[in-house]
Amino acid sequence: MGKTPVRMKAVVYALSPFQQKVMPGLWKDITTKIHHKVTENWISATLLLGPVVGTYQYAMWYKEQEKLSHRY
């Protein structure tokens, strides 16, 4: 069984001239959007950020305690 070559077509994706201004709308009023998302989903935000902040604070506290234990 021999291998037969297959022709491949090149596909180029581009935005049309009518859709070039998509990205600037994402950054417009970003603080209002963040505030709205947090107030709308404050329970989810708390459940997400609580363990992250707690773990970071524990790591910093542990590092400081380790520094202090080598002092004496």
All heavy atoms as a GROMACS GRO file, in nm:
protein
  593
    1MET      N    1   0.084  -0.118   0.000
    1MET     CA    2   0.000   0.000   0.000
    1MET      C    3   0.088   0.124   0.000
    1MET      O    4   0.162   0.146   0.095
    1MET     CB    5  -0.089   0.002   0.122
    1MET     CG    6  -0.191  -0.107   0.129
    1MET     SD    7  -0.293  -0.082   0.273
    1MET     CE    8  -0.450  -0.073   0.198
    2GLY      N    9   0.077   0.202  -0.102
    2GLY     CA   10   0.156   0.322  -0.112
    2GLY      C   11   0.082   0.443  -0.058
    2GLY      O   12  -0.040   0.443  -0.046
    3LYS      N   13   0.157   0.542  -0.029
    3LYS     CA   14   0.096   0.666   0.021
    3LYS      C   15   0.069   0.758  -0.097
    3LYS      O   16   0.155   0.778  -0.182
    3LYS     CB   17   0.190   0.735   0.120
    3LYS     CG   18   0.211   0.657   0.246
    3LYS     CD   19   0.300   0.734   0.342
    3LYS     CE   20   0.323   0.653   0.467
    3LYS     NZ   21   0.416   0.719   0.557
    4THR      N   22  -0.050   0.814  -0.099
    4THR     CA   23  -0.083   0.907  -0.206
    4THR      C   24  -0.084   1.048  -0.150
    4THR      O   25  -0.141   1.072  -0.043
    4THR     CB   26  -0.221   0.875  -0.266
    4THR    OG1   27  -0.318   0.878  -0.162
    4THR    CG2   28  -0.222   0.738  -0.331
    5PRO      N   29  -0.021   1.140  -0.221
    5PRO     CA   30  -0.019   1.279  -0.171
    5PRO      C   31  -0.158   1.342  -0.178
    5PRO      O   32  -0.236   1.317  -0.269
    5PRO     CB   33   0.078   1.350  -0.264
    5PRO     CG   34   0.087   1.266  -0.385
    5PRO     CD   35   0.053   1.126  -0.345
    6VAL      N   36  -0.186   1.425  -0.079
    6VAL     CA   37  -0.314   1.494  -0.072
    6VAL      C   38  -0.287   1.643  -0.076
    6VAL      O   39  -0.201   1.694  -0.005
    6VAL     CB   40  -0.389   1.459   0.059
    6VAL    CG1   41  -0.519   1.535   0.069
    6VAL    CG2   42  -0.413   1.309   0.066
    7ARG      N   43  -0.360   1.713  -0.161
    7ARG     CA   44  -0.342   1.858  -0.170
    7ARG      C   45  -0.409   1.926  -0.050
    7ARG      O   46  -0.522   1.894  -0.015
    7ARG     CB   47  -0.402   1.913  -0.298
    7ARG     CG   48  -0.322   1.879  -0.417
    7ARG     CD   49  -0.374   1.954  -0.538
    7ARG     NE   50  -0.268   1.954  -0.637
    7ARG     CZ   51  -0.234   2.059  -0.709
    7ARG    NH1   52  -0.300   2.171  -0.696
    7ARG    NH2   53  -0.136   2.051  -0.795
    8MET      N   54  -0.336   2.017   0.011
    8MET     CA   55  -0.389   2.092   0.125
    8MET      C   56  -0.416   2.235   0.081
    8MET      O   57  -0.338   2.293   0.006
    8MET     CB   58  -0.287   2.093   0.240
    8MET     CG   59  -0.248   1.955   0.289
    8MET     SD   60  -0.375   1.879   0.384
    8MET     CE   61  -0.361   1.966   0.535
    9LYS      N   62  -0.523   2.290   0.132
    9LYS     CA   63  -0.556   2.429   0.103
    9LYS      C   64  -0.514   2.514   0.222
    9LYS      O   65  -0.536   2.477   0.336
    9LYS     CB   66  -0.706   2.446   0.079
    9LYS     CG   67  -0.754   2.383  -0.049
    9LYS     CD   68  -0.901   2.412  -0.067
    9LYS     CE   69  -0.952   2.349  -0.196
    9LYS     NZ   70  -1.094   2.376  -0.216
   10ALA      N   71  -0.456   2.629   0.193
   10ALA     CA   72  -0.419   2.723   0.298
   10ALA      C   73  -0.540   2.808   0.333
   10ALA      O   74  -0.609   2.859   0.245
   10ALA     CB   75  -0.305   2.811   0.252
   11VAL      N   76  -0.567   2.822   0.462
   11VAL     CA   77  -0.680   2.901   0.508
   11VAL      C   78  -0.625   3.018   0.589
   11VAL      O   79  -0.546   3.000   0.681
   11VAL     CB   80  -0.776   2.817   0.595
   11VAL    CG1   81  -0.891   2.902   0.645
   11VAL    CG2   82  -0.826   2.697   0.518
   12VAL      N   83  -0.668   3.138   0.554
   12VAL     CA   84  -0.623   3.258   0.624
   12VAL      C   85  -0.746   3.323   0.687
   12VAL      O   86  -0.844   3.350   0.619
   12VAL     CB   87  -0.554   3.356   0.526
   12VAL    CG1   88  -0.513   3.483   0.599
   12VAL    CG2   89  -0.435   3.288   0.460
   13TYR      N   90  -0.738   3.345   0.819
   13TYR     CA   91  -0.846   3.411   0.890
   13TYR      C   92  -0.811   3.557   0.914
   13TYR      O   93  -0.700   3.588   0.954
   13TYR     CB   94  -0.872   3.343   1.025
   13TYR     CG   95  -0.923   3.202   1.011
   13TYR    CD1   96  -0.837   3.094   1.025
   13TYR    CD2   97  -1.056   3.178   0.985
   13TYR    CE1   98  -0.883   2.964   1.012
   13TYR    CE2   99  -1.104   3.048   0.973
   13TYR     CZ  100  -1.016   2.942   0.986
   13TYR     OH  101  -1.062   2.815   0.974
   14ALA      N  102  -0.907   3.644   0.894
   14ALA     CA  103  -0.885   3.787   0.918
   14ALA      C  104  -1.018   3.851   0.957
   14ALA      O  105  -1.125   3.801   0.922
   14ALA     CB  106  -0.828   3.854   0.794
   15LEU      N  107  -1.008   3.961   1.029
   15LEU     CA  108  -1.129   4.036   1.063
   15LEU      C  109  -1.169   4.123   0.946
   15LEU      O  110  -1.084   4.178   0.876
   15LEU     CB  111  -1.105   4.125   1.185
   15LEU     CG  112  -1.093   4.056   1.319
   15LEU    CD1  113  -1.055   4.157   1.426
   15LEU    CD2  114  -1.223   3.988   1.356
   16SER      N  115  -1.297   4.134   0.930
   16SER     CA  116  -1.343   4.223   0.823
   16SER      C  117  -1.324   4.368   0.868
   16SER      O  118  -1.314   4.397   0.987
   16SER     CB  119  -1.490   4.197   0.793
   16SER     OG  120  -1.570   4.246   0.898
   17PRO      N  121  -1.319   4.462   0.775
   17PRO     CA  122  -1.302   4.603   0.813
   17PRO      C  123  -1.414   4.655   0.902
   17PRO      O  124  -1.396   4.751   0.975
   17PRO     CB  125  -1.302   4.677   0.680
   17PRO     CG  126  -1.285   4.574   0.575
   17PRO     CD  127  -1.322   4.443   0.633
   18PHE      N  128  -1.529   4.590   0.900
   18PHE     CA  129  -1.642   4.636   0.980
   18PHE      C  130  -1.631   4.590   1.126
   18PHE      O  131  -1.700   4.640   1.212
   18PHE     CB  132  -1.773   4.585   0.920
   18PHE     CG  133  -1.793   4.630   0.779
   18PHE    CD1  134  -1.783   4.539   0.676
   18PHE    CD2  135  -1.819   4.762   0.749
   18PHE    CE1  136  -1.801   4.579   0.545
   18PHE    CE2  137  -1.836   4.804   0.619
   18PHE     CZ  138  -1.826   4.713   0.517
   19GLN      N  139  -1.545   4.494   1.154
   19GLN     CA  140  -1.533   4.442   1.290
   19GLN      C  141  -1.398   4.473   1.352
   19GLN      O  142  -1.352   4.402   1.441
   19GLN     CB  143  -1.555   4.290   1.288
   19GLN     CG  144  -1.694   4.251   1.246
   19GLN     CD  145  -1.710   4.100   1.243
   19GLN    OE1  146  -1.613   4.026   1.256
   19GLN    NE2  147  -1.832   4.055   1.225
   20GLN      N  148  -1.332   4.576   1.311
   20GLN     CA  149  -1.200   4.610   1.362
   20GLN      C  150  -1.204   4.672   1.501
   20GLN      O  151  -1.108   4.667   1.573
   20GLN     CB  152  -1.128   4.706   1.267
   20GLN     CG  153  -1.088   4.642   1.136
   20GLN     CD  154  -0.977   4.540   1.154
   20GLN    OE1  155  -0.891   4.556   1.239
   20GLN    NE2  156  -0.979   4.435   1.076
   21LYS      N  157  -1.316   4.728   1.541
   21LYS     CA  158  -1.324   4.799   1.669
   21LYS      C  159  -1.393   4.713   1.775
   21LYS      O  160  -1.479   4.761   1.846
   21LYS     CB  161  -1.394   4.931   1.651
   21LYS     CG  162  -1.323   5.022   1.555
   21LYS     CD  163  -1.339   5.165   1.593
   21LYS     CE  164  -1.267   5.247   1.490
   21LYS     NZ  165  -1.187   5.348   1.540
   22VAL      N  166  -1.355   4.589   1.787
   22VAL     CA  167  -1.415   4.500   1.884
   22VAL      C  168  -1.349   4.517   2.020
   22VAL      O  169  -1.414   4.526   2.123
   22VAL     CB  170  -1.403   4.353   1.836
   22VAL    CG1  171  -1.449   4.258   1.945
   22VAL    CG2  172  -1.485   4.334   1.711
   23MET      N  173  -1.216   4.523   2.026
   23MET     CA  174  -1.143   4.526   2.151
   23MET      C  175  -1.161   4.653   2.235
   23MET      O  176  -1.168   4.642   2.357
   23MET     CB  177  -0.994   4.502   2.126
   23MET     CG  178  -0.963   4.362   2.081
   23MET     SD  179  -1.017   4.239   2.198
   23MET     CE  180  -0.890   4.253   2.320
   24PRO      N  181  -1.167   4.772   2.180
   24PRO     CA  182  -1.179   4.890   2.266
   24PRO      C  183  -1.303   4.888   2.355
   24PRO      O  184  -1.301   4.941   2.465
   24PRO     CB  185  -1.185   5.007   2.169
   24PRO     CG  186  -1.115   4.960   2.048
   24PRO     CD  187  -1.146   4.813   2.041
   25GLY      N  188  -1.410   4.823   2.311
   25GLY     CA  189  -1.531   4.817   2.391
   25GLY      C  190  -1.515   4.733   2.517
   25GLY      O  191  -1.589   4.749   2.614
   26LEU      N  192  -1.418   4.642   2.516
   26LEU     CA  193  -1.397   4.557   2.634
   26LEU      C  194  -1.340   4.635   2.751
   26LEU      O  195  -1.365   4.602   2.866
   26LEU     CB  196  -1.303   4.442   2.599
   26LEU     CG  197  -1.355   4.341   2.498
   26LEU    CD1  198  -1.246   4.241   2.465
   26LEU    CD2  199  -1.477   4.270   2.553
   27TRP      N  200  -1.258   4.736   2.723
   27TRP     CA  201  -1.191   4.811   2.828
   27TRP      C  202  -1.267   4.935   2.870
   27TRP      O  203  -1.231   5.001   2.966
   27TRP     CB  204  -1.049   4.850   2.784
   27TRP     CG  205  -0.972   4.729   2.744
   27TRP    CD1  206  -0.933   4.696   2.618
   27TRP    CD2  207  -0.926   4.624   2.828
   27TRP    NE1  208  -0.866   4.577   2.619
   27TRP    CE2  209  -0.859   4.531   2.748
   27TRP    CE3  210  -0.935   4.600   2.964
   27TRP    CZ2  211  -0.803   4.415   2.799
   27TRP    CZ3  212  -0.878   4.485   3.015
   27TRP    CH2  213  -0.813   4.395   2.933
   28LYS      N  214  -1.372   4.969   2.798
   28LYS     CA  215  -1.450   5.088   2.833
   28LYS      C  216  -1.530   5.060   2.961
   28LYS      O  217  -1.597   4.959   2.972
   28LYS     CB  218  -1.545   5.121   2.719
   28LYS     CG  219  -1.611   5.257   2.732
   28LYS     CD  220  -1.710   5.280   2.620
   28LYS     CE  221  -1.636   5.288   2.488
   28LYS     NZ  222  -1.724   5.316   2.376
   29ASP      N  223  -1.519   5.145   3.058
   29ASP     CA  224  -1.594   5.133   3.184
   29ASP      C  225  -1.562   5.004   3.259
   29ASP      O  226  -1.651   4.939   3.312
   29ASP     CB  227  -1.743   5.141   3.155
   29ASP     CG  228  -1.809   5.257   3.225
   29ASP    OD1  229  -1.737   5.334   3.289
   29ASP    OD2  230  -1.932   5.270   3.214
   30ILE      N  231  -1.435   4.967   3.261
   30ILE     CA  232  -1.395   4.839   3.322
   30ILE      C  233  -1.423   4.835   3.472
   30ILE      O  234  -1.464   4.732   3.525
   30ILE     CB  235  -1.247   4.807   3.291
   30ILE    CG1  236  -1.213   4.663   3.330
   30ILE    CG2  237  -1.154   4.902   3.360
   30ILE    CD1  238  -1.265   4.561   3.237
   31THR      N  239  -1.406   4.949   3.541
   31THR     CA  240  -1.432   4.949   3.686
   31THR      C  241  -1.579   4.925   3.717
   31THR      O  242  -1.612   4.853   3.811
   31THR     CB  243  -1.387   5.082   3.749
   31THR    OG1  244  -1.450   5.189   3.681
   31THR    CG2  245  -1.236   5.099   3.738
   32THR      N  246  -1.666   4.982   3.637
   32THR     CA  247  -1.810   4.961   3.657
   32THR      C  248  -1.846   4.816   3.631
   32THR      O  249  -1.926   4.757   3.705
   32THR     CB  250  -1.891   5.052   3.563
   32THR    OG1  251  -1.848   5.187   3.581
   32THR    CG2  252  -2.038   5.044   3.591
   33LYS      N  253  -1.786   4.757   3.528
   33LYS     CA  254  -1.815   4.617   3.497
   33LYS      C  255  -1.768   4.525   3.609
   33LYS      O  256  -1.840   4.433   3.647
   33LYS     CB  257  -1.748   4.578   3.366
   33LYS     CG  258  -1.811   4.641   3.244
   33LYS     CD  259  -1.738   4.600   3.119
   33LYS     CE  260  -1.796   4.672   2.998
   33LYS     NZ  261  -1.723   4.641   2.876
   34ILE      N  262  -1.649   4.551   3.662
   34ILE     CA  263  -1.597   4.469   3.772
   34ILE      C  264  -1.686   4.483   3.895
   34ILE      O  265  -1.720   4.384   3.960
   34ILE     CB  266  -1.451   4.505   3.802
   34ILE    CG1  267  -1.361   4.461   3.687
   34ILE    CG2  268  -1.405   4.442   3.933
   34ILE    CD1  269  -1.218   4.508   3.699
   35HIS      N  270  -1.723   4.607   3.927
   35HIS     CA  271  -1.810   4.632   4.043
   35HIS      C  272  -1.942   4.559   4.027
   35HIS      O  273  -1.993   4.496   4.121
   35HIS     CB  274  -1.832   4.782   4.060
   35HIS     CG  275  -1.927   4.816   4.170
   35HIS    ND1  276  -1.895   4.797   4.302
   35HIS    CD2  277  -2.053   4.864   4.168
   35HIS    CE1  278  -1.998   4.834   4.377
   35HIS    NE2  279  -2.095   4.874   4.297
   36HIS      N  280  -1.999   4.564   3.908
   36HIS     CA  281  -2.127   4.498   3.881
   36HIS      C  282  -2.114   4.347   3.897
   36HIS      O  283  -2.200   4.282   3.958
   36HIS     CB  284  -2.176   4.533   3.741
   36HIS     CG  285  -2.306   4.470   3.705
   36HIS    ND1  286  -2.424   4.504   3.766
   36HIS    CD2  287  -2.337   4.371   3.618
   36HIS    CE1  288  -2.522   4.431   3.716
   36HIS    NE2  289  -2.470   4.348   3.625
   37LYS      N  290  -2.006   4.289   3.844
   37LYS     CA  291  -1.986   4.144   3.854
   37LYS      C  292  -1.968   4.101   3.999
   37LYS      O  293  -2.019   3.997   4.040
   37LYS     CB  294  -1.865   4.100   3.771
   37LYS     CG  295  -1.889   4.101   3.624
   37LYS     CD  296  -1.978   3.986   3.585
   37LYS     CE  297  -1.994   3.982   3.435
   37LYS     NZ  298  -2.093   3.884   3.394
   38VAL      N  299  -1.892   4.180   4.076
   38VAL     CA  300  -1.865   4.143   4.215
   38VAL      C  301  -1.992   4.155   4.299
   38VAL      O  302  -2.023   4.068   4.379
   38VAL     CB  303  -1.751   4.228   4.274
   38VAL    CG1  304  -1.740   4.210   4.424
   38VAL    CG2  305  -1.620   4.190   4.207
   39THR      N  306  -2.067   4.264   4.281
   39THR     CA  307  -2.190   4.280   4.359
   39THR      C  308  -2.295   4.178   4.318
   39THR      O  309  -2.375   4.135   4.400
   39THR     CB  310  -2.248   4.422   4.345
   39THR    OG1  311  -2.268   4.452   4.207
   39THR    CG2  312  -2.157   4.524   4.408
   40GLU      N  313  -2.293   4.140   4.192
   40GLU     CA  314  -2.389   4.040   4.144
   40GLU      C  315  -2.354   3.901   4.196
   40GLU      O  316  -2.441   3.823   4.229
   40GLU     CB  317  -2.388   4.041   3.990
   40GLU     CG  318  -2.501   3.965   3.927
   40GLU     CD  319  -2.496   3.979   3.776
   40GLU    OE1  320  -2.423   3.900   3.714
   40GLU    OE2  321  -2.562   4.068   3.723
   41ASN      N  322  -2.226   3.871   4.202
   41ASN     CA  323  -2.180   3.738   4.242
   41ASN      C  324  -2.088   3.746   4.363
   41ASN      O  325  -1.981   3.688   4.362
   41ASN     CB  326  -2.105   3.672   4.125
   41ASN     CG  327  -2.190   3.661   4.002
   41ASN    OD1  328  -2.306   3.628   4.010
   41ASN    ND2  329  -2.131   3.690   3.888
   42TRP      N  330  -2.126   3.816   4.467
   42TRP     CA  331  -2.036   3.837   4.579
   42TRP      C  332  -2.008   3.708   4.656
   42TRP      O  333  -1.900   3.691   4.710
   42TRP     CB  334  -2.088   3.945   4.672
   42TRP     CG  335  -2.216   3.911   4.741
   42TRP    CD1  336  -2.342   3.932   4.695
   42TRP    CD2  337  -2.230   3.849   4.869
   42TRP    NE1  338  -2.433   3.886   4.785
   42TRP    CE2  339  -2.368   3.835   4.893
   42TRP    CE3  340  -2.141   3.804   4.965
   42TRP    CZ2  341  -2.418   3.776   5.009
   42TRP    CZ3  342  -2.190   3.745   5.080
   42TRP    CH2  343  -2.328   3.733   5.101
   43ILE      N  344  -2.103   3.616   4.658
   43ILE     CA  345  -2.079   3.489   4.727
   43ILE      C  346  -1.971   3.409   4.655
   43ILE      O  347  -1.878   3.357   4.716
   43ILE     CB  348  -2.209   3.407   4.739
   43ILE    CG1  349  -2.308   3.480   4.830
   43ILE    CG2  350  -2.182   3.267   4.791
   43ILE    CD1  351  -2.445   3.417   4.836
   44SER      N  352  -1.982   3.403   4.523
   44SER     CA  353  -1.881   3.330   4.444
   44SER      C  354  -1.745   3.397   4.457
   44SER      O  355  -1.642   3.328   4.468
   44SER     CB  356  -1.922   3.325   4.298
   44SER     OG  357  -2.042   3.255   4.283
   45ALA      N  358  -1.743   3.530   4.455
   45ALA     CA  359  -1.616   3.602   4.467
   45ALA      C  360  -1.552   3.576   4.604
   45ALA      O  361  -1.432   3.556   4.614
   45ALA     CB  362  -1.638   3.751   4.446
   46THR      N  363  -1.634   3.574   4.709
   46THR     CA  364  -1.583   3.548   4.843
   46THR      C  365  -1.529   3.406   4.855
   46THR      O  366  -1.422   3.383   4.911
   46THR     CB  367  -1.694   3.569   4.948
   46THR    OG1  368  -1.746   3.701   4.933
   46THR    CG2  369  -1.642   3.550   5.088
   47LEU      N  370  -1.603   3.311   4.799
   47LEU     CA  371  -1.559   3.172   4.806
   47LEU      C  372  -1.433   3.147   4.723
   47LEU      O  373  -1.356   3.057   4.752
   47LEU     CB  374  -1.671   3.078   4.760
   47LEU     CG  375  -1.792   3.072   4.853
   47LEU    CD1  376  -1.901   2.985   4.793
   47LEU    CD2  377  -1.752   3.021   4.990
   48LEU      N  378  -1.413   3.229   4.620
   48LEU     CA  379  -1.293   3.215   4.539
   48LEU      C  380  -1.174   3.285   4.605
   48LEU      O  381  -1.067   3.228   4.617
   48LEU     CB  382  -1.315   3.274   4.399
   48LEU     CG  383  -1.192   3.284   4.311
   48LEU    CD1  384  -1.148   3.145   4.269
   48LEU    CD2  385  -1.217   3.370   4.191
   49LEU      N  386  -1.194   3.410   4.648
   49LEU     CA  387  -1.083   3.489   4.701
   49LEU      C  388  -1.046   3.455   4.845
   49LEU      O  389  -0.931   3.471   4.883
   49LEU     CB  390  -1.118   3.638   4.691
   49LEU     CG  391  -1.128   3.692   4.548
   49LEU    CD1  392  -1.171   3.838   4.551
   49LEU    CD2  393  -0.996   3.678   4.476
   50GLY      N  394  -1.141   3.406   4.923
   50GLY     CA  395  -1.113   3.374   5.063
   50GLY      C  396  -0.999   3.275   5.080
   50GLY      O  397  -0.900   3.304   5.148
   51PRO      N  398  -1.009   3.157   5.020
   51PRO     CA  399  -0.899   3.060   5.035
   51PRO      C  400  -0.767   3.108   4.973
   51PRO      O  401  -0.660   3.080   5.027
   51PRO     CB  402  -0.949   2.936   4.961
   51PRO     CG  403  -1.096   2.950   4.960
   51PRO     CD  404  -1.123   3.097   4.955
   52VAL      N  405  -0.774   3.182   4.865
   52VAL     CA  406  -0.651   3.231   4.801
   52VAL      C  407  -0.580   3.330   4.893
   52VAL      O  408  -0.459   3.318   4.918
   52VAL     CB  409  -0.682   3.296   4.664
   52VAL    CG1  410  -0.560   3.364   4.608
   52VAL    CG2  411  -0.736   3.192   4.568
   53VAL      N  412  -0.653   3.426   4.946
   53VAL     CA  413  -0.594   3.526   5.035
   53VAL      C  414  -0.548   3.460   5.166
   53VAL      O  415  -0.440   3.491   5.217
   53VAL     CB  416  -0.694   3.641   5.062
   53VAL    CG1  417  -0.645   3.735   5.170
   53VAL    CG2  418  -0.721   3.717   4.933
   54GLY      N  419  -0.628   3.368   5.218
   54GLY     CA  420  -0.591   3.299   5.341
   54GLY      C  421  -0.463   3.219   5.326
   54GLY      O  422  -0.376   3.220   5.414
   55THR      N  423  -0.450   3.149   5.216
   55THR     CA  424  -0.329   3.070   5.191
   55THR      C  425  -0.207   3.159   5.178
   55THR      O  426  -0.100   3.130   5.232
   55THR     CB  427  -0.346   2.985   5.063
   55THR    OG1  428  -0.463   2.905   5.077
   55THR    CG2  429  -0.226   2.896   5.040
   56TYR      N  430  -0.223   3.271   5.108
   56TYR     CA  431  -0.112   3.366   5.092
   56TYR      C  432  -0.070   3.423   5.228
   56TYR      O  433   0.049   3.430   5.258
   56TYR     CB  434  -0.152   3.477   4.996
   56TYR     CG  435  -0.045   3.580   4.979
   56TYR    CD1  436   0.067   3.555   4.901
   56TYR    CD2  437  -0.054   3.705   5.041
   56TYR    CE1  438   0.167   3.649   4.885
   56TYR    CE2  439   0.044   3.799   5.026
   56TYR     CZ  440   0.155   3.771   4.948
   56TYR     OH  441   0.254   3.865   4.933
   57GLN      N  442  -0.168   3.463   5.307
   57GLN     CA  443  -0.135   3.519   5.438
   57GLN      C  444  -0.068   3.415   5.526
   57GLN      O  445   0.027   3.446   5.599
   57GLN     CB  446  -0.260   3.571   5.507
   57GLN     CG  447  -0.308   3.702   5.450
   57GLN     CD  448  -0.432   3.753   5.522
   57GLN    OE1  449  -0.503   3.677   5.587
   57GLN    NE2  450  -0.457   3.882   5.510
   58TYR      N  451  -0.113   3.291   5.522
   58TYR     CA  452  -0.051   3.185   5.601
   58TYR      C  453   0.093   3.162   5.557
   58TYR      O  454   0.182   3.145   5.640
   58TYR     CB  455  -0.131   3.055   5.592
   58TYR     CG  456  -0.064   2.941   5.662
   58TYR    CD1  457  -0.066   2.935   5.801
   58TYR    CD2  458   0.004   2.843   5.592
   58TYR    CE1  459  -0.001   2.831   5.869
   58TYR    CE2  460   0.068   2.739   5.659
   58TYR     CZ  461   0.065   2.734   5.796
   58TYR     OH  462   0.129   2.633   5.862
   59ALA      N  463   0.116   3.163   5.426
   59ALA     CA  464   0.251   3.143   5.374
   59ALA      C  465   0.344   3.255   5.421
   59ALA      O  466   0.458   3.231   5.462
   59ALA     CB  467   0.249   3.134   5.222
   60MET      N  468   0.296   3.380   5.416
   60MET     CA  469   0.378   3.492   5.461
   60MET      C  470   0.404   3.484   5.612
   60MET      O  471   0.514   3.512   5.659
   60MET     CB  472   0.309   3.626   5.428
   60MET     CG  473   0.303   3.656   5.280
   60MET     SD  474   0.466   3.675   5.207
   60MET     CE  475   0.476   3.531   5.105
   61TRP      N  476   0.302   3.445   5.689
   61TRP     CA  477   0.320   3.431   5.834
   61TRP      C  478   0.420   3.321   5.864
   61TRP      O  479   0.508   3.339   5.949
   61TRP     CB  480   0.184   3.398   5.898
   61TRP     CG  481   0.194   3.370   6.045
   61TRP    CD1  482   0.199   3.461   6.147
   61TRP    CD2  483   0.203   3.241   6.106
   61TRP    NE1  484   0.209   3.397   6.267
   61TRP    CE2  485   0.212   3.260   6.245
   61TRP    CE3  486   0.202   3.112   6.057
   61TRP    CZ2  487   0.220   3.155   6.334
   61TRP    CZ3  488   0.212   3.006   6.147
   61TRP    CH2  489   0.221   3.028   6.283
   62TYR      N  490   0.411   3.208   5.796
   62TYR     CA  491   0.503   3.096   5.817
   62TYR      C  492   0.646   3.135   5.783
   62TYR      O  493   0.740   3.102   5.856
   62TYR     CB  494   0.459   2.977   5.733
   62TYR     CG  495   0.539   2.852   5.762
   62TYR    CD1  496   0.505   2.770   5.868
   62TYR    CD2  497   0.648   2.818   5.682
   62TYR    CE1  498   0.578   2.655   5.897
   62TYR    CE2  499   0.722   2.704   5.710
   62TYR     CZ  500   0.686   2.623   5.817
   62TYR     OH  501   0.759   2.510   5.844
   63LYS      N  502   0.663   3.209   5.674
   63LYS     CA  503   0.796   3.254   5.634
   63LYS      C  504   0.855   3.347   5.740
   63LYS      O  505   0.973   3.336   5.774
   63LYS     CB  506   0.784   3.327   5.500
   63LYS     CG  507   0.911   3.348   5.427
   63LYS     CD  508   0.880   3.406   5.290
   63LYS     CE  509   1.002   3.424   5.207
   63LYS     NZ  510   0.971   3.482   5.078
   64GLU      N  511   0.774   3.436   5.794
   64GLU     CA  512   0.820   3.528   5.898
   64GLU      C  513   0.856   3.452   6.026
   64GLU      O  514   0.957   3.481   6.090
   64GLU     CB  515   0.712   3.632   5.926
   64GLU     CG  516   0.757   3.745   6.015
   64GLU     CD  517   0.867   3.831   5.953
   64GLU    OE1  518   0.875   3.840   5.829
   64GLU    OE2  519   0.946   3.888   6.030
   65GLN      N  520   0.774   3.353   6.063
   65GLN     CA  521   0.804   3.273   6.181
   65GLN      C  522   0.933   3.194   6.163
   65GLN      O  523   1.009   3.177   6.258
   65GLN     CB  524   0.687   3.177   6.210
   65GLN     CG  525   0.561   3.247   6.254
   65GLN     CD  526   0.580   3.329   6.380
   65GLN    OE1  527   0.645   3.286   6.475
   65GLN    NE2  528   0.526   3.449   6.381
   66GLU      N  529   0.956   3.147   6.042
   66GLU     CA  530   1.079   3.073   6.013
   66GLU      C  531   1.201   3.165   6.028
   66GLU      O  532   1.304   3.124   6.081
   66GLU     CB  533   1.071   3.018   5.872
   66GLU     CG  534   1.166   2.906   5.845
   66GLU     CD  535   1.141   2.843   5.710
   66GLU    OE1  536   1.122   2.917   5.611
   66GLU    OE2  537   1.139   2.719   5.702
   67LYS      N  538   1.188   3.289   5.983
   67LYS     CA  539   1.297   3.386   5.999
   67LYS      C  540   1.324   3.412   6.147
   67LYS      O  541   1.439   3.419   6.192
   67LYS     CB  542   1.262   3.518   5.932
   67LYS     CG  543   1.270   3.517   5.783
   67LYS     CD  544   1.237   3.657   5.734
   67LYS     CE  545   1.194   3.660   5.593
   67LYS     NZ  546   1.148   3.792   5.552
   68LEU      N  547   1.216   3.429   6.225
   68LEU     CA  548   1.231   3.460   6.366
   68LEU      C  549   1.288   3.342   6.445
   68LEU      O  550   1.359   3.362   6.544
   68LEU     CB  551   1.097   3.503   6.425
   68LEU     CG  552   1.043   3.637   6.376
   68LEU    CD1  553   0.904   3.661   6.432
   68LEU    CD2  554   1.137   3.751   6.410
   69SER      N  555   1.258   3.219   6.404
   69SER     CA  556   1.306   3.104   6.479
   69SER      C  557   1.456   3.087   6.466
   69SER      O  558   1.521   3.032   6.555
   69SER     CB  559   1.235   2.977   6.431
   69SER     OG  560   1.277   2.944   6.300
   70HIS      N  561   1.515   3.136   6.359
   70HIS     CA  562   1.660   3.126   6.341
   70HIS      C  563   1.736   3.238   6.413
   70HIS      O  564   1.857   3.239   6.413
   70HIS     CB  565   1.695   3.129   6.191
   70HIS     CG  566   1.650   3.008   6.119
   70HIS    ND1  567   1.701   2.883   6.144
   70HIS    CD2  568   1.555   2.992   6.024
   70HIS    CE1  569   1.643   2.796   6.066
   70HIS    NE2  570   1.555   2.858   5.991
   71ARG      N  571   1.662   3.329   6.470
   71ARG     CA  572   1.724   3.444   6.536
   71ARG      C  573   1.794   3.406   6.665
   71ARG      O  574   1.898   3.459   6.698
   71ARG     CB  575   1.616   3.547   6.570
   71ARG     CG  576   1.630   3.672   6.492
   71ARG     CD  577   1.518   3.762   6.531
   71ARG     NE  578   1.550   3.892   6.478
   71ARG     CZ  579   1.481   4.001   6.501
   71ARG    NH1  580   1.376   3.994   6.576
   71ARG    NH2  581   1.518   4.114   6.449
   72TYR      N  582   1.733   3.318   6.740
   72TYR     CA  583   1.784   3.289   6.874
   72TYR      C  584   1.866   3.164   6.876
   72TYR      O  585   1.846   3.069   6.812
   72TYR     CB  586   1.666   3.278   6.974
   72TYR     CG  587   1.583   3.403   6.974
   72TYR    CD1  588   1.455   3.402   6.921
   72TYR    CD2  589   1.632   3.520   7.030
   72TYR    CE1  590   1.378   3.517   6.922
   72TYR    CE2  591   1.555   3.634   7.030
   72TYR     CZ  592   1.428   3.632   6.978
   72TYR     OH  593   1.353   3.744   6.978
   0.00000   0.00000   0.00000
